[in-house]
Structure formats: structure tokens, C-alpha cells
């Protein structure tokens, strides 16, 4: 089932501006900072790209597995996270998903983890916008949203040399705990 990349051509960016498969690798510092705020175990990085976040998870001793729809030479390639059926994961899930499929990644992750386990997604702050998204947040509130006070780079095609940290985009860690029904707590990090 080719769920993830069937419609990536339609975008507000031209092909020259936007990476074809929406691959923007996260600076590992983002996860290092999150791990100072939250505890995780047996983490599945389900959009691992070239392993930038997975390597941090390994160093922290909490890595479970790494997969990606596109085989970029790290982890297990050709795994369609959104197309997975009848599978449960006995740990937490952390990733920076393709932005256009972020909500679907969150919903899938919350479906396959156990009660009390966590899902952390590194997303642009604009993920908070929209009427449909407001309904989603009401139904599935994140426990925490950690807003980065300083810019953190997501490098196009994983190339941090060609695309150095000069981003004007604000990123956040959205953290869900399965079963949580309270209000979302917003905190700042990277201050």
C-alpha cells in the first residue's frame, strides 16, 4: 500500500524549493534537548531518514528500531508506517514525519502503542492551525507542547552543510501520552 508519497507533487512550494519526498532531517540537538525534558524507552523512529534522531536514541540507550518508507541507507527501508495493519508497538514513538502526513502519523502511532506510552513528533508550530486540526486536538490532546525558543534547523535532504541553520521556522515537540485527556501544557525549551 503506497500511502505516504502518492500526492507529494501538490504543494505551495515549487519542486525546486520543496524536497520531493518531504525529507527534512532534524538537527540531533532537538532530540537531545527533548530527552532532558521527557523520558522514553524502546523508541521506534518510524521516519528515520539517514538516522539523525536514531543515533541520539542509540546513544541514550532507548532505541528500539528505525524504519522509513524511503531507503536512505539507514534502518529498515521500504516500511510504510501508515500502511501497517494489525501491529502493536510496546514502546514509544519519536519522529519528524513528512509534514503533510503529520496528523496521520500521530493517529497511527497512538493506535499502535499501549496505554501510557508516548508519541513525540517534531513539527512546525503551524501544526496548531486550522479548524479540522482544532477538532483533532480536542479529541487527542497532546500532554505537552515544547516550543523551541531558538531556531532549530531541519536540513533539506539531510544536507546540513548545504542547508546550514538559518531557518525562520519555529519548531516544537508535540508529546502525546496515550490515554491522557487533560489540557495541553505548553513549555519552552532551547532558551
ZIKA-V778246 format. One record per residue. N is the residue number from 1. RES is the residue in one letter. SS is DSSP state (H for helix, E for strand, C for the rest). PHI is phi in radians with two decimals (none if undefined). PSI is psi in whole degrees, -180 to 180 (NA if undefined). Layout:
BEGIN
N_RES_SS_PHI_PSI / N_RES_SS_PHI_PSI
END
This chain:
BEGIN
1_X_C_none_118 / 2_X_C_-1.62_77 / 3_X_C_-1.38_-42 / 4_X_C_-1.33_-48 / 5_X_C_-1.98_30 / 6_X_C_-1.35_-24 / 7_X_C_-2.22_24 / 8_X_C_-1.19_-14 / 9_X_C_-1.16_-32 / 10_X_C_-1.42_116 / 11_X_C_-2.79_164 / 12_X_C_-1.41_-6 / 13_X_C_-1.82_153 / 14_X_C_-1.33_163 / 15_X_C_-1.01_-37 / 16_X_C_-1.16_-33 / 17_X_C_-1.45_-44 / 18_X_C_-1.73_136 / 19_X_C_-1.16_136 / 20_X_C_-0.92_-47 / 21_X_C_-1.72_16 / 22_X_C_1.08_38 / 23_X_C_-1.64_105 / 24_X_E_-2.24_101 / 25_X_E_-1.20_141 / 26_X_E_-1.52_134 / 27_X_C_-1.03_127 / 28_X_H_-0.96_-25 / 29_X_H_-1.02_-31 / 30_X_H_-1.04_-44 / 31_X_H_-1.29_-38 / 32_X_H_-1.01_-40 / 33_X_H_-1.19_-40 / 34_X_H_-1.09_-40 / 35_X_C_-1.17_-13 / 36_X_C_-1.44_-15 / 37_X_C_-1.87_-28 / 38_X_C_-2.35_153 / 39_X_C_-1.88_142 / 40_X_C_-2.43_162 / 41_X_C_-2.63_154 / 42_X_C_0.81_61 / 43_X_E_-1.53_132 / 44_X_E_-1.71_120 / 45_X_E_-1.72_102 / 46_X_C_-1.64_1 / 47_X_C_-2.44_63 / 48_X_C_-1.29_-15 / 49_X_C_0.94_-120 / 50_X_C_-1.72_10 / 51_X_C_1.59_15 / 52_X_H_-1.01_-46 / 53_X_H_-1.40_-37 / 54_X_H_-1.04_-37 / 55_X_H_-1.13_-36 / 56_X_H_-1.14_-42 / 57_X_H_-1.08_-41 / 58_X_H_-1.11_-45 / 59_X_H_-1.07_-32 / 60_X_H_-1.46_-8 / 61_X_C_1.31_26 / 62_X_C_-2.18_12 / 63_X_E_-1.30_132 / 64_X_E_-1.81_-58 / 65_X_E_-2.82_162 / 66_X_E_-2.26_129 / 67_X_E_-2.43_163 / 68_X_C_-2.75_152 / 69_X_C_-1.15_-40 / 70_X_C_-1.72_134 / 71_X_C_-1.43_106 / 72_X_C_-1.90_20 / 73_X_C_1.48_12 / 74_X_C_-2.37_140 / 75_X_C_1.13_-158 / 76_X_E_-1.70_117 / 77_X_C_-1.51_170 / 78_X_C_1.07_37 / 79_X_C_-1.92_113 / 80_X_C_-1.51_93 / 81_X_H_-0.94_-42 / 82_X_H_-1.23_-22 / 83_X_H_-1.60_-3 / 84_X_C_-1.14_133 / 85_X_C_-2.18_148 / 86_X_C_0.94_39 / 87_X_C_-2.19_139 / 88_X_C_-2.01_152 / 89_X_E_-2.13_126 / 90_X_C_-1.57_30 / 91_X_C_-2.55_-155 / 92_X_C_-1.79_167 / 93_X_E_-2.26_130 / 94_X_E_-2.33_132 / 95_X_E_-2.89_170 / 96_X_C_-1.98_96 / 97_X_C_-1.36_164 / 98_X_C_-0.97_126 / 99_X_H_-0.98_-40 / 100_X_H_-1.15_-19 / 101_X_H_-1.98_16 / 102_X_H_-1.01_-47 / 103_X_H_-1.09_-40 / 104_X_H_-1.12_-39 / 105_X_H_-1.10_-43 / 106_X_H_-1.10_-48 / 107_X_H_-1.06_-44 / 108_X_H_-1.09_-47 / 109_X_H_-1.04_-44 / 110_X_H_-1.20_-24 / 111_X_H_-1.29_-37 / 112_X_H_-1.67_-11 / 113_X_E_-1.58_164 / 114_X_C_-1.50_160 / 115_X_C_-0.92_135 / 116_X_C_1.51_-12 / 117_X_C_-1.42_167 / 118_X_E_-2.05_152 / 119_X_E_-2.21_125 / 120_X_E_-2.14_125 / 121_X_E_-2.15_131 / 122_X_E_-1.61_112 / 123_X_E_-2.42_158 / 124_X_E_-1.11_150 / 125_X_H_-1.08_-23 / 126_X_H_-1.10_-13 / 127_X_H_-1.05_-20 / 128_X_H_-1.27_-19 / 129_X_C_-1.40_156 / 130_X_C_1.88_145 / 131_X_H_-1.15_-46 / 132_X_H_-1.11_-40 / 133_X_H_-1.15_-36 / 134_X_H_-1.05_-40 / 135_X_H_-1.12_-42 / 136_X_H_-1.05_-47 / 137_X_H_-1.12_-33 / 138_X_H_-1.16_-40 / 139_X_H_-1.32_-39 / 140_X_C_-2.26_74 / 141_X_C_-1.23_134 / 142_X_C_-1.15_149 / 143_X_C_-1.30_-42 / 144_X_E_-2.34_147 / 145_X_E_-2.17_120 / 146_X_E_-1.82_113 / 147_X_E_-1.63_128 / 148_X_E_-1.33_122 / 149_X_C_-1.26_-27 / 150_X_C_-2.05_154 / 151_X_C_-1.16_138 / 152_X_C_-2.08_134 / 153_X_C_-1.49_141 / 154_X_E_-2.07_113 / 155_X_E_-1.55_127 / 156_X_E_-0.96_130 / 157_X_C_0.99_20 / 158_X_C_1.30_13 / 159_X_C_-1.70_90 / 160_X_C_-1.30_-15 / 161_X_C_-1.42_-49 / 162_X_C_-1.23_-33 / 163_X_C_-2.08_74 / 164_X_C_-1.20_171 / 165_X_C_-1.17_97 / 166_X_C_-2.54_29 / 167_X_C_-1.28_142 / 168_X_C_-1.76_11 / 169_X_C_-1.70_135 / 170_X_C_-1.60_127 / 171_X_E_-1.94_155 / 172_X_E_-2.39_155 / 173_X_E_-1.69_121 / 174_X_E_-1.74_123 / 175_X_E_-2.13_118 / 176_X_E_-1.80_145 / 177_X_E_-2.09_118 / 178_X_C_-1.02_126 / 179_X_C_1.77_-14 / 180_X_C_-1.23_133 / 181_X_C_-2.22_6 / 182_X_C_-1.42_-169 / 183_X_C_-1.32_151 / 184_X_C_-1.33_135 / 185_X_E_-1.76_127 / 186_X_E_-1.82_128 / 187_X_E_-2.32_163 / 188_X_E_-1.95_146 / 189_X_E_-2.38_175 / 190_X_C_1.02_45 / 191_X_C_-1.54_NA
END
